[in-house]
């Protein structure tokens, strides 16, 4: 498929369960990287495509054991 667009400098979020859509948009929009969506898991189908893969870390959902000794760094809602 030739859209006349160059590939690169575009990161597309992806998620397991949306492999076909993710790969279609990555090709159409010229993505060079696919990243997981806020810590979700990418499927083997996406991981094996040859795109660079980034993983994000959503600190709100992640393991924050490191934060307990230094609570001043935690987010607060006022």
N, CA, C and O atoms as a CHARMM CRD file, in Angstrom:
* protein
*
  312
    1    1 UNK  N      0.84800  -1.17000   0.00000 PROA 1      0.00000
    2    1 UNK  CA     0.00000   0.00000   0.00000 PROA 1      0.00000
    3    1 UNK  C      0.89500   1.23400   0.00000 PROA 1      0.00000
    4    1 UNK  O      1.75200   1.37000   0.87300 PROA 1      0.00000
    5    2 UNK  N      0.71700   2.10800  -0.93400 PROA 2      0.00000
    6    2 UNK  CA     1.52900   3.31100  -1.01800 PROA 2      0.00000
    7    2 UNK  C      0.64500   4.53100  -0.84200 PROA 2      0.00000
    8    2 UNK  O     -0.20300   4.82800  -1.68300 PROA 2      0.00000
    9    3 UNK  N      0.85400   5.23400   0.26200 PROA 3      0.00000
   10    3 UNK  CA     0.04900   6.41400   0.53500 PROA 3      0.00000
   11    3 UNK  C      0.81600   7.69300   0.23400 PROA 3      0.00000
   12    3 UNK  O      0.25900   8.78700   0.33100 PROA 3      0.00000
   13    4 UNK  N      2.09200   7.56500  -0.13200 PROA 4      0.00000
   14    4 UNK  CA     2.89700   8.75000  -0.40400 PROA 4      0.00000
   15    4 UNK  C      3.47800   9.37600   0.84800 PROA 4      0.00000
   16    4 UNK  O      4.18800  10.37900   0.76600 PROA 4      0.00000
   17    5 UNK  N      3.18800   8.80200   2.00500 PROA 5      0.00000
   18    5 UNK  CA     3.70500   9.33200   3.26100 PROA 5      0.00000
   19    5 UNK  C      5.00200   8.63200   3.62100 PROA 5      0.00000
   20    5 UNK  O      5.19200   7.45700   3.30600 PROA 5      0.00000
   21    6 UNK  N      5.87900   9.34600   4.27200 PROA 6      0.00000
   22    6 UNK  CA     7.10400   8.73500   4.77900 PROA 6      0.00000
   23    6 UNK  C      6.80200   8.04300   6.09700 PROA 6      0.00000
   24    6 UNK  O      5.87100   8.41200   6.81100 PROA 6      0.00000
   25    7 UNK  N      7.59500   7.04700   6.40100 PROA 7      0.00000
   26    7 UNK  CA     7.44000   6.32400   7.65200 PROA 7      0.00000
   27    7 UNK  C      8.38700   6.90800   8.69000 PROA 7      0.00000
   28    7 UNK  O      9.54900   7.19200   8.39600 PROA 7      0.00000
   29    8 UNK  N      7.89100   7.08200   9.88400 PROA 8      0.00000
   30    8 UNK  CA     8.75300   7.47600  10.98800 PROA 8      0.00000
   31    8 UNK  C      8.23100   8.65100  11.78300 PROA 8      0.00000
   32    8 UNK  O      7.35000   9.39300  11.34800 PROA 8      0.00000
   33    9 UNK  N      8.80800   8.79600  12.96800 PROA 9      0.00000
   34    9 UNK  CA     8.47400   9.88500  13.88000 PROA 9      0.00000
   35    9 UNK  C      7.01800   9.87500  14.30900 PROA 9      0.00000
   36    9 UNK  O      6.42300  10.92500  14.55000 PROA 9      0.00000
   37   10 UNK  N      6.45300   8.68700  14.40200 PROA 10     0.00000
   38   10 UNK  CA     5.06400   8.56400  14.84100 PROA 10     0.00000
   39   10 UNK  C      4.94000   7.28800  15.66500 PROA 10     0.00000
   40   10 UNK  O      5.29400   6.20200  15.20400 PROA 10     0.00000
   41   11 UNK  N      4.43500   7.42900  16.88900 PROA 11     0.00000
   42   11 UNK  CA     4.23000   6.29500  17.77500 PROA 11     0.00000
   43   11 UNK  C      2.73500   6.04900  17.90000 PROA 11     0.00000
   44   11 UNK  O      1.97500   6.94900  18.25800 PROA 11     0.00000
   45   12 UNK  N      2.32500   4.84200  17.60700 PROA 12     0.00000
   46   12 UNK  CA     0.91000   4.47900  17.64300 PROA 12     0.00000
   47   12 UNK  C      0.64300   3.60500  18.85800 PROA 12     0.00000
   48   12 UNK  O      1.31800   2.59300  19.04900 PROA 12     0.00000
   49   13 UNK  N     -0.33500   3.97800  19.68600 PROA 13     0.00000
   50   13 UNK  CA    -0.68200   3.09700  20.79800 PROA 13     0.00000
   51   13 UNK  C     -1.42200   1.87100  20.28100 PROA 13     0.00000
   52   13 UNK  O     -2.22900   1.96400  19.35600 PROA 13     0.00000
   53   14 UNK  N     -1.14400   0.74300  20.87700 PROA 14     0.00000
   54   14 UNK  CA    -1.82200  -0.48800  20.49500 PROA 14     0.00000
   55   14 UNK  C     -2.28300  -1.23900  21.72600 PROA 14     0.00000
   56   14 UNK  O     -1.91400  -0.89900  22.85000 PROA 14     0.00000
   57   15 UNK  N     -3.09300  -2.26100  21.50800 PROA 15     0.00000
   58   15 UNK  CA    -3.59600  -3.04100  22.62400 PROA 15     0.00000
   59   15 UNK  C     -4.00200  -4.41600  22.11200 PROA 15     0.00000
   60   15 UNK  O     -4.51400  -4.54400  21.00000 PROA 15     0.00000
   61   16 UNK  N     -3.77600  -5.43100  22.91400 PROA 16     0.00000
   62   16 UNK  CA    -4.20600  -6.77300  22.55400 PROA 16     0.00000
   63   16 UNK  C     -5.71400  -6.76700  22.33200 PROA 16     0.00000
   64   16 UNK  O     -6.46500  -6.15300  23.09000 PROA 16     0.00000
   65   17 UNK  N     -6.13900  -7.45700  21.28400 PROA 17     0.00000
   66   17 UNK  CA    -7.55400  -7.46400  20.94100 PROA 17     0.00000
   67   17 UNK  C     -7.85900  -6.53900  19.77900 PROA 17     0.00000
   68   17 UNK  O     -8.92500  -6.63100  19.17000 PROA 17     0.00000
   69   18 UNK  N     -6.92300  -5.64400  19.46700 PROA 18     0.00000
   70   18 UNK  CA    -7.09000  -4.69600  18.36700 PROA 18     0.00000
   71   18 UNK  C     -5.92600  -4.80300  17.38400 PROA 18     0.00000
   72   18 UNK  O     -5.49400  -3.80600  16.80600 PROA 18     0.00000
   73   19 UNK  N     -5.42700  -6.01600  17.20500 PROA 19     0.00000
   74   19 UNK  CA    -4.24400  -6.22200  16.38000 PROA 19     0.00000
   75   19 UNK  C     -4.44500  -5.75400  14.94400 PROA 19     0.00000
   76   19 UNK  O     -3.61800  -5.01400  14.41100 PROA 19     0.00000
   77   20 UNK  N     -5.54100  -6.18200  14.31400 PROA 20     0.00000
   78   20 UNK  CA    -5.76300  -5.83700  12.91300 PROA 20     0.00000
   79   20 UNK  C     -5.85900  -4.32800  12.72600 PROA 20     0.00000
   80   20 UNK  O     -5.25600  -3.77600  11.80600 PROA 20     0.00000
   81   21 UNK  N     -6.61100  -3.66100  13.59200 PROA 21     0.00000
   82   21 UNK  CA    -6.74900  -2.20000  13.50100 PROA 21     0.00000
   83   21 UNK  C     -5.41800  -1.51200  13.76100 PROA 21     0.00000
   84   21 UNK  O     -5.04600  -0.58900  13.03700 PROA 21     0.00000
   85   22 UNK  N     -4.70700  -1.94500  14.77700 PROA 22     0.00000
   86   22 UNK  CA    -3.41500  -1.34500  15.10400 PROA 22     0.00000
   87   22 UNK  C     -2.44600  -1.44200  13.93200 PROA 22     0.00000
   88   22 UNK  O     -1.80400  -0.45600  13.56800 PROA 22     0.00000
   89   23 UNK  N     -2.34200  -2.62600  13.34300 PROA 23     0.00000
   90   23 UNK  CA    -1.39500  -2.82100  12.24000 PROA 23     0.00000
   91   23 UNK  C     -1.83600  -2.08600  10.97800 PROA 23     0.00000
   92   23 UNK  O     -1.00300  -1.56900  10.23300 PROA 23     0.00000
   93   24 UNK  N     -3.13900  -2.04000  10.74000 PROA 24     0.00000
   94   24 UNK  CA    -3.65100  -1.29300   9.58300 PROA 24     0.00000
   95   24 UNK  C     -3.32100   0.19600   9.71200 PROA 24     0.00000
   96   24 UNK  O     -2.85000   0.81600   8.75800 PROA 24     0.00000
   97   25 UNK  N     -3.56900   0.76200  10.89000 PROA 25     0.00000
   98   25 UNK  CA    -3.29500   2.18400  11.09900 PROA 25     0.00000
   99   25 UNK  C     -1.80000   2.47100  11.10300 PROA 25     0.00000
  100   25 UNK  O     -1.37000   3.51600  10.61500 PROA 25     0.00000
  101   26 UNK  N     -1.00300   1.55400  11.64900 PROA 26     0.00000
  102   26 UNK  CA     0.44700   1.74900  11.66400 PROA 26     0.00000
  103   26 UNK  C      0.98500   1.86300  10.24100 PROA 26     0.00000
  104   26 UNK  O      1.82400   2.71700   9.95500 PROA 26     0.00000
  105   27 UNK  N      0.50500   1.01000   9.36200 PROA 27     0.00000
  106   27 UNK  CA     0.92600   1.07000   7.95600 PROA 27     0.00000
  107   27 UNK  C      0.37800   2.31700   7.27000 PROA 27     0.00000
  108   27 UNK  O      1.10500   3.01600   6.56500 PROA 27     0.00000
  109   28 UNK  N     -0.89100   2.58600   7.47700 PROA 28     0.00000
  110   28 UNK  CA    -1.55300   3.71200   6.80200 PROA 28     0.00000
  111   28 UNK  C     -0.94800   5.05100   7.21800 PROA 28     0.00000
  112   28 UNK  O     -0.74500   5.93400   6.38500 PROA 28     0.00000
  113   29 UNK  N     -0.66100   5.19600   8.51600 PROA 29     0.00000
  114   29 UNK  CA    -0.18500   6.47900   9.02800 PROA 29     0.00000
  115   29 UNK  C      1.33600   6.55700   9.10600 PROA 29     0.00000
  116   29 UNK  O      1.87100   7.59400   9.50100 PROA 29     0.00000
  117   30 UNK  N      2.04600   5.49600   8.74300 PROA 30     0.00000
  118   30 UNK  CA     3.49700   5.53000   8.70500 PROA 30     0.00000
  119   30 UNK  C      4.17300   5.47600  10.06300 PROA 30     0.00000
  120   30 UNK  O      5.23300   6.07100  10.25800 PROA 30     0.00000
  121   31 UNK  N      3.56800   4.76800  10.99900 PROA 31     0.00000
  122   31 UNK  CA     4.16300   4.65800  12.33800 PROA 31     0.00000
  123   31 UNK  C      5.48400   3.89700  12.26800 PROA 31     0.00000
  124   31 UNK  O      5.62700   2.95800  11.48500 PROA 31     0.00000
  125   32 UNK  N      6.43800   4.30300  13.08400 PROA 32     0.00000
  126   32 UNK  CA     7.67800   3.55100  13.20200 PROA 32     0.00000
  127   32 UNK  C      7.73800   2.79100  14.51800 PROA 32     0.00000
  128   32 UNK  O      8.57200   1.90200  14.68900 PROA 32     0.00000
  129   33 UNK  N      6.85000   3.14200  15.45400 PROA 33     0.00000
  130   33 UNK  CA     6.83900   2.52200  16.77500 PROA 33     0.00000
  131   33 UNK  C      5.39600   2.25200  17.17800 PROA 33     0.00000
  132   33 UNK  O      4.50000   3.05300  16.91200 PROA 33     0.00000
  133   34 UNK  N      5.18800   1.10900  17.82500 PROA 34     0.00000
  134   34 UNK  CA     3.90600   0.80700  18.46400 PROA 34     0.00000
  135   34 UNK  C      4.19100   0.70400  19.95300 PROA 34     0.00000
  136   34 UNK  O      5.15300   0.05700  20.36800 PROA 34     0.00000
  137   35 UNK  N      3.35300   1.34300  20.74900 PROA 35     0.00000
  138   35 UNK  CA     3.53500   1.27500  22.20600 PROA 35     0.00000
  139   35 UNK  C      2.28300   0.69000  22.83400 PROA 35     0.00000
  140   35 UNK  O      1.18600   0.77600  22.28200 PROA 35     0.00000
  141   36 UNK  N      2.47500   0.09500  24.00200 PROA 36     0.00000
  142   36 UNK  CA     1.30400  -0.39200  24.71200 PROA 36     0.00000
  143   36 UNK  C      0.53200   0.80200  25.26400 PROA 36     0.00000
  144   36 UNK  O      1.08000   1.89600  25.39900 PROA 36     0.00000
  145   37 UNK  N     -0.70900   0.59000  25.57200 PROA 37     0.00000
  146   37 UNK  CA    -1.57300   1.66800  26.06000 PROA 37     0.00000
  147   37 UNK  C     -1.59700   1.66000  27.57800 PROA 37     0.00000
  148   37 UNK  O     -2.29900   0.85400  28.19000 PROA 37     0.00000
  149   38 UNK  N     -0.84400   2.54200  28.17400 PROA 38     0.00000
  150   38 UNK  CA    -0.81300   2.68800  29.63100 PROA 38     0.00000
  151   38 UNK  C     -0.61600   1.37500  30.36900 PROA 38     0.00000
  152   38 UNK  O     -1.34600   1.05800  31.30800 PROA 38     0.00000
  153   39 UNK  N      0.37900   0.61700  29.93100 PROA 39     0.00000
  154   39 UNK  CA     0.73300  -0.59500  30.64400 PROA 39     0.00000
  155   39 UNK  C     -0.03200  -1.83400  30.23200 PROA 39     0.00000
  156   39 UNK  O      0.18200  -2.90000  30.81100 PROA 39     0.00000
  157   40 UNK  N     -0.92100  -1.73300  29.24700 PROA 40     0.00000
  158   40 UNK  CA    -1.58800  -2.94200  28.77500 PROA 40     0.00000
  159   40 UNK  C     -0.58000  -3.80400  28.03100 PROA 40     0.00000
  160   40 UNK  O      0.52800  -3.35300  27.74200 PROA 40     0.00000
  161   41 UNK  N     -0.94300  -5.00400  27.72700 PROA 41     0.00000
  162   41 UNK  CA    -0.02500  -5.96400  27.11700 PROA 41     0.00000
  163   41 UNK  C     -0.28200  -6.04400  25.61200 PROA 41     0.00000
  164   41 UNK  O     -1.42700  -6.15100  25.17300 PROA 41     0.00000
  165   42 UNK  N      0.78900  -5.99200  24.83300 PROA 42     0.00000
  166   42 UNK  CA     0.68100  -6.17800  23.39300 PROA 42     0.00000
  167   42 UNK  C      0.76800  -7.66400  23.07300 PROA 42     0.00000
  168   42 UNK  O      1.49800  -8.40900  23.72600 PROA 42     0.00000
  169   43 UNK  N      0.02300  -8.08300  22.07000 PROA 43     0.00000
  170   43 UNK  CA     0.00300  -9.50000  21.69000 PROA 43     0.00000
  171   43 UNK  C      1.26300  -9.87700  20.92400 PROA 43     0.00000
  172   43 UNK  O      1.99000  -9.01200  20.43500 PROA 43     0.00000
  173   44 UNK  N      1.50900 -11.16900  20.82700 PROA 44     0.00000
  174   44 UNK  CA     2.64200 -11.67100  20.04900 PROA 44     0.00000
  175   44 UNK  C      2.52300 -11.27600  18.58600 PROA 44     0.00000
  176   44 UNK  O      3.53400 -11.06900  17.91400 PROA 44     0.00000
  177   45 UNK  N      1.28700 -11.16800  18.08500 PROA 45     0.00000
  178   45 UNK  CA     1.07700 -10.75300  16.69200 PROA 45     0.00000
  179   45 UNK  C      1.66900  -9.36700  16.43800 PROA 45     0.00000
  180   45 UNK  O      2.30100  -9.14100  15.40500 PROA 45     0.00000
  181   46 UNK  N      1.47000  -8.45200  17.36200 PROA 46     0.00000
  182   46 UNK  CA     2.02400  -7.10200  17.21500 PROA 46     0.00000
  183   46 UNK  C      3.52400  -7.10800  17.48600 PROA 46     0.00000
  184   46 UNK  O      4.28600  -6.45800  16.77100 PROA 46     0.00000
  185   47 UNK  N      3.95100  -7.83500  18.50900 PROA 47     0.00000
  186   47 UNK  CA     5.37000  -7.85800  18.87200 PROA 47     0.00000
  187   47 UNK  C      6.25500  -8.43700  17.77700 PROA 47     0.00000
  188   47 UNK  O      7.43800  -8.10500  17.69300 PROA 47     0.00000
  189   48 UNK  N      5.69100  -9.29700  16.94100 PROA 48     0.00000
  190   48 UNK  CA     6.49800  -9.96300  15.92100 PROA 48     0.00000
  191   48 UNK  C      6.43700  -9.28000  14.55000 PROA 48     0.00000
  192   48 UNK  O      6.86500  -9.87100  13.55800 PROA 48     0.00000
  193   49 UNK  N      5.92200  -8.06400  14.47400 PROA 49     0.00000
  194   49 UNK  CA     5.74000  -7.39300  13.18300 PROA 49     0.00000
  195   49 UNK  C      6.98800  -6.69800  12.65900 PROA 49     0.00000
  196   49 UNK  O      7.06800  -6.39100  11.46900 PROA 49     0.00000
  197   50 UNK  N      7.95400  -6.44800  13.51800 PROA 50     0.00000
  198   50 UNK  CA     9.14100  -5.72500  13.07700 PROA 50     0.00000
  199   50 UNK  C      9.11900  -4.25300  13.44300 PROA 50     0.00000
  200   50 UNK  O     10.12600  -3.56300  13.28200 PROA 50     0.00000
  201   51 UNK  N      7.97200  -3.75000  13.94000 PROA 51     0.00000
  202   51 UNK  CA     7.93100  -2.37600  14.43300 PROA 51     0.00000
  203   51 UNK  C      8.73700  -2.30300  15.72500 PROA 51     0.00000
  204   51 UNK  O      8.80400  -3.27700  16.47400 PROA 51     0.00000
  205   52 UNK  N      9.34500  -1.15200  15.98400 PROA 52     0.00000
  206   52 UNK  CA     9.92500  -0.94300  17.30400 PROA 52     0.00000
  207   52 UNK  C      8.77700  -0.91500  18.30200 PROA 52     0.00000
  208   52 UNK  O      7.67400  -0.47700  17.97600 PROA 52     0.00000
  209   53 UNK  N      9.03700  -1.37900  19.51300 PROA 53     0.00000
  210   53 UNK  CA     8.00900  -1.45500  20.54400 PROA 53     0.00000
  211   53 UNK  C      8.45600  -0.64000  21.75100 PROA 53     0.00000
  212   53 UNK  O      9.57400  -0.80300  22.24100 PROA 53     0.00000
  213   54 UNK  N      7.57700   0.23600  22.22700 PROA 54     0.00000
  214   54 UNK  CA     7.80400   0.98100  23.46400 PROA 54     0.00000
  215   54 UNK  C      6.79300   0.48400  24.48700 PROA 54     0.00000
  216   54 UNK  O      5.68200   0.08000  24.14200 PROA 54     0.00000
  217   55 UNK  N      7.19100   0.52100  25.72200 PROA 55     0.00000
  218   55 UNK  CA     6.28600   0.18100  26.80500 PROA 55     0.00000
  219   55 UNK  C      6.12700   1.39800  27.69200 PROA 55     0.00000
  220   55 UNK  O      7.10800   2.04800  28.05300 PROA 55     0.00000
  221   56 UNK  N      4.89300   1.70100  28.04000 PROA 56     0.00000
  222   56 UNK  CA     4.64000   2.84600  28.91000 PROA 56     0.00000
  223   56 UNK  C      4.38600   2.35300  30.32300 PROA 56     0.00000
  224   56 UNK  O      4.05200   1.18800  30.53900 PROA 56     0.00000
  225   57 UNK  N      4.54200   3.22200  31.24800 PROA 57     0.00000
  226   57 UNK  CA     4.28900   2.90400  32.63800 PROA 57     0.00000
  227   57 UNK  C      3.34600   3.95700  33.18800 PROA 57     0.00000
  228   57 UNK  O      3.69400   5.13400  33.28200 PROA 57     0.00000
  229   58 UNK  N      2.17700   3.52800  33.54100 PROA 58     0.00000
  230   58 UNK  CA     1.20100   4.43600  34.14900 PROA 58     0.00000
  231   58 UNK  C      1.38500   4.33100  35.65800 PROA 58     0.00000
  232   58 UNK  O      0.98200   3.34100  36.26900 PROA 58     0.00000
  233   59 UNK  N      1.99000   5.34500  36.25600 PROA 59     0.00000
  234   59 UNK  CA     2.33700   5.27100  37.67100 PROA 59     0.00000
  235   59 UNK  C      1.12500   5.12300  38.58000 PROA 59     0.00000
  236   59 UNK  O      1.23700   4.59900  39.68800 PROA 59     0.00000
  237   60 UNK  N     -0.01900   5.57700  38.12100 PROA 60     0.00000
  238   60 UNK  CA    -1.22000   5.43500  38.93200 PROA 60     0.00000
  239   60 UNK  C     -1.58900   3.96300  39.06700 PROA 60     0.00000
  240   60 UNK  O     -2.10000   3.54000  40.10400 PROA 60     0.00000
  241   61 UNK  N     -1.33200   3.18000  38.01800 PROA 61     0.00000
  242   61 UNK  CA    -1.70000   1.76600  38.02000 PROA 61     0.00000
  243   61 UNK  C     -0.53300   0.85400  38.37900 PROA 61     0.00000
  244   61 UNK  O     -0.73700  -0.32400  38.67400 PROA 61     0.00000
  245   62 UNK  N      0.65900   1.37300  38.35800 PROA 62     0.00000
  246   62 UNK  CA     1.84400   0.53300  38.54600 PROA 62     0.00000
  247   62 UNK  C      2.08100   0.23100  40.02300 PROA 62     0.00000
  248   62 UNK  O      1.44000   0.79100  40.91200 PROA 62     0.00000
  249   63 UNK  N      3.01100  -0.66300  40.24100 PROA 63     0.00000
  250   63 UNK  CA     3.41800  -1.00700  41.60000 PROA 63     0.00000
  251   63 UNK  C      4.22900   0.14400  42.17200 PROA 63     0.00000
  252   63 UNK  O      5.27400   0.49100  41.62300 PROA 63     0.00000
  253   64 UNK  N      3.77900   0.72700  43.23900 PROA 64     0.00000
  254   64 UNK  CA     4.43400   1.90000  43.81200 PROA 64     0.00000
  255   64 UNK  C      5.07200   1.61400  45.17000 PROA 64     0.00000
  256   64 UNK  O      5.08700   2.47300  46.05100 PROA 64     0.00000
  257   65 UNK  N      5.60200   0.39200  45.33200 PROA 65     0.00000
  258   65 UNK  CA     6.26200   0.02800  46.58700 PROA 65     0.00000
  259   65 UNK  C      7.36900   1.01500  46.93700 PROA 65     0.00000
  260   65 UNK  O      7.57200   1.32000  48.11200 PROA 65     0.00000
  261   66 UNK  N      8.08200   1.51700  45.94100 PROA 66     0.00000
  262   66 UNK  CA     9.18600   2.45800  46.16400 PROA 66     0.00000
  263   66 UNK  C      8.70500   3.75400  46.80400 PROA 66     0.00000
  264   66 UNK  O      9.48400   4.47800  47.42400 PROA 66     0.00000
  265   67 UNK  N      7.40400   4.04100  46.64800 PROA 67     0.00000
  266   67 UNK  CA     6.86800   5.31800  47.10500 PROA 67     0.00000
  267   67 UNK  C      6.57400   5.34000  48.60300 PROA 67     0.00000
  268   67 UNK  O      6.57000   6.40800  49.21600 PROA 67     0.00000
  269   68 UNK  N      6.33100   4.19100  49.19000 PROA 68     0.00000
  270   68 UNK  CA     5.94000   4.16400  50.60900 PROA 68     0.00000
  271   68 UNK  C      6.93800   4.86400  51.54000 PROA 68     0.00000
  272   68 UNK  O      6.49800   5.58900  52.43200 PROA 68     0.00000
  273   69 UNK  N      8.24800   4.68900  51.38300 PROA 69     0.00000
  274   69 UNK  CA     9.17500   5.36900  52.29000 PROA 69     0.00000
  275   69 UNK  C      9.30000   6.87600  52.03000 PROA 69     0.00000
  276   69 UNK  O      9.81100   7.60500  52.88000 PROA 69     0.00000
  277   70 UNK  N      8.84600   7.34500  50.87700 PROA 70     0.00000
  278   70 UNK  CA     8.98000   8.76600  50.54700 PROA 70     0.00000
  279   70 UNK  C      7.64700   9.33400  50.04000 PROA 70     0.00000
  280   70 UNK  O      7.53800   9.72300  48.87700 PROA 70     0.00000
  281   71 UNK  N      6.64000   9.37900  50.91300 PROA 71     0.00000
  282   71 UNK  CA     5.28900   9.76000  50.49400 PROA 71     0.00000
  283   71 UNK  C      5.17400  11.19600  49.96600 PROA 71     0.00000
  284   71 UNK  O      4.17000  11.53900  49.34100 PROA 71     0.00000
  285   72 UNK  N      6.16600  12.02300  50.20300 PROA 72     0.00000
  286   72 UNK  CA     6.10300  13.39100  49.70600 PROA 72     0.00000
  287   72 UNK  C      6.01600  13.42500  48.16500 PROA 72     0.00000
  288   72 UNK  O      5.54800  14.40600  47.58700 PROA 72     0.00000
  289   73 UNK  N      6.46900  12.35300  47.51800 PROA 73     0.00000
  290   73 UNK  CA     6.44600  12.28300  46.05200 PROA 73     0.00000
  291   73 UNK  C      5.12000  11.77800  45.48200 PROA 73     0.00000
  292   73 UNK  O      4.95300  11.73300  44.26300 PROA 73     0.00000
  293   74 UNK  N      4.18300  11.40100  46.33900 PROA 74     0.00000
  294   74 UNK  CA     2.92500  10.88000  45.82600 PROA 74     0.00000
  295   74 UNK  C      2.00700  12.01200  45.38300 PROA 74     0.00000
  296   74 UNK  O      2.10700  13.14200  45.86000 PROA 74     0.00000
  297   75 UNK  N      1.11300  11.68000  44.46100 PROA 75     0.00000
  298   75 UNK  CA     0.12600  12.66700  44.00000 PROA 75     0.00000
  299   75 UNK  C     -0.93400  12.85300  45.07100 PROA 75     0.00000
  300   75 UNK  O     -1.28000  11.91600  45.79100 PROA 75     0.00000
  301   76 UNK  N     -1.43300  14.04900  45.16400 PROA 76     0.00000
  302   76 UNK  CA    -2.48200  14.34200  46.14300 PROA 76     0.00000
  303   76 UNK  C     -3.61800  15.06600  45.45400 PROA 76     0.00000
  304   76 UNK  O     -3.40600  15.89200  44.56600 PROA 76     0.00000
  305   77 UNK  N     -4.82400  14.74300  45.87600 PROA 77     0.00000
  306   77 UNK  CA    -6.01000  15.46600  45.41200 PROA 77     0.00000
  307   77 UNK  C     -6.49300  16.33900  46.55300 PROA 77     0.00000
  308   77 UNK  O     -6.70900  15.86300  47.66700 PROA 77     0.00000
  309   78 UNK  N     -6.65700  17.60100  46.26900 PROA 78     0.00000
  310   78 UNK  CA    -7.09300  18.53200  47.30700 PROA 78     0.00000
  311   78 UNK  C     -8.47400  19.05000  46.96500 PROA 78     0.00000
  312   78 UNK  O     -9.03500  19.85300  47.71200 PROA 78     0.00000
